[in-house]
Amino acid sequence: MGGGMKRSFLFAAGTLIAVAAPASAQQIDAAGYEALRGIDLRLATIGHRLVTANAPLCRDLQPATGAVVHAIDQYDTGSRVAARQVFAFTTTVSIEGVVPDGPAAKAGLLANDGIVAVADRPMPTPADPKATSAATRDAALAIIAAQPVGTPMRWRVSRGGAERTLAVTAPAGCRSSFEVMLGPKMEASSDGRVIQIGVRFFERYTDEQVAAVVAHELAHTILRHRSRLEAAGVKWGLLAEFGRNGRLFRRTEEEADLVGAALMRNAGYDPQVAVQFWRDHGGDVDGGLFRSRTHPSSRARADAIAAEVAKMPADRVTLYRPPLLDTRDQPLS
C-alpha cells in the first residue's frame, strides 16, 4: 500500500527490533524525531506483545528481544545532525528504545545505548558513510536474528563514554517486521514479511485499537496469504478489484479478521475491541461508500469478528488456536 516515509520495526523472525528508514522524503527536526520515538515505541510494544504471545502458532521464530534498533546511515545526511541530537549514535548502530518490561529492558539496555557487538560479533559499519542505506541495519538485524531463542545473548554497548556487557535472554516470537508509514492516508498492509501501519492510526486511536489493526496484518503473515495469493496467480493494482482476483483478496481479508481477533485474545487484548473498532471507525479505514471490493464492509467485518469471538474459550489463560490455521498450506482457489 501507499508510500510516504517509513520507520520500520523489525521483529525479524520474532526479534523485536525497530529501525528508522531514510528521512530523505522530508526533513525532520529534533522535536519531530523525539515524537517519532514515542510512536515507534508504541508500535514496538504492541508488536512485541502479539508476536511473543502467539509464538506457538507461528512456524518462523527468532528471539524477541524488545530492543528497538536503528543505524545512523538510514537517515538522510541532511537530517543526521538532528538524529544525533536525539538518538546520540555514539556508535553506528544504536538502540532507539526498549519495550517496557521486555527482555532488553530487564537486562538493563537503555535508549541511546550504542551497540558495539552482539554475541561477540561486532556491529557492521557503512560501506559509504555519506550514502543513505538500510544495509548496515540489515546486517545488524541478521546478527541479532541468528541468535538462539532462550539463551543469554551478550550485548556490548557504549554508554556515557564507557563500554559494558549485558546479557539479554529473549523468548521466541513470530517472524515479522513492522513499519510506521508517515503520510496522510489511513493504511495498513502485510506482504508476508513486512507489516506497515500508517502513523495516522497512532494519532487517532488507542493502543488497544491499533492492536486490532496490527493483529489483522500479522494474521495475514501467519496465514501465508501473500505467497498463497501469488501462487494463485492473482493480479494486484486495478485488476485486484474484479472477478476471481477480488474474490480471493476478499477471502484473505475475512480470514485475517477472524485470526487477528484470536491473536489479540492470546496477547491479552480484548478482541471485542476489534468488533467495536470496525463498527465505530471502519469508515475511516475502508473508505465508506468508496470501499474497495477486495474488503468486506465495516459492518460485515464487525459481525463476523463478533461471531468468531463468541466461539473462543472464556479462559484467557489457554492459548486459542483458530481453526483457519489448518488452511495455511492449502492453495487459494
Number of C-alpha atoms within 10 A of each C-alpha: 13 14 12 14 17 22 26 26 30 30 32 28 24 31 34 39 31 32 28 27 26 21 20 15 12 13 14 18 15 17 12 13 18 17 10 18 19 13 17 25 21 18 25 29 22 20 30 25 24 26 28 26 21 22 21 15 17 19 12 16 24 28 30 35 30 32 32 30 27 33 31 31 26 24 24 22 18 13 19 21 15 19 22 15 14 18 25 20 22 19 19 20 28 28 25 27 26 27 26 14 11 21 22 25 18 16 18 12 25 20 19 25 24 28 26 22 20 21 16 11 14 14 22 18 18 20 11 9 12 10 13 19 20 19 16 21 27 17 15 23 22 11 16 25 24 14 17 16 20 14 13 15 21 16 23 23 24 20 18 9 6 7 13 10 17 16 19 27 20 26 22 24 32 31 29 27 27 30 26 28 24 19 15 12 17 16 20 21 21 22 17 21 20 21 24 24 27 23 24 16 19 17 9 10 13 11 16 17 22 21 29 26 24 25 28 28 26 31 26 25 26 23 23 20 26 17 14 20 19 12 12 15 12 16 16 13 7 7 12 19 19 14 10 15 21 19 17 22 23 19 17 21 20 20 19 24 25 26 27 28 30 27 30 26 25 22 24 14 22 19 27 17 19 29 25 17 21 24 17 13 14 18 17 12 15 18 13 13 8 8 14 15 16 19 19 16 20 23 16 14 22 24 16 16 26 19 13 17 21 10 9 17 12 10 8 14 11 9 18 16 16 17 9 12 16 10 11 15 11 10 12 18 12
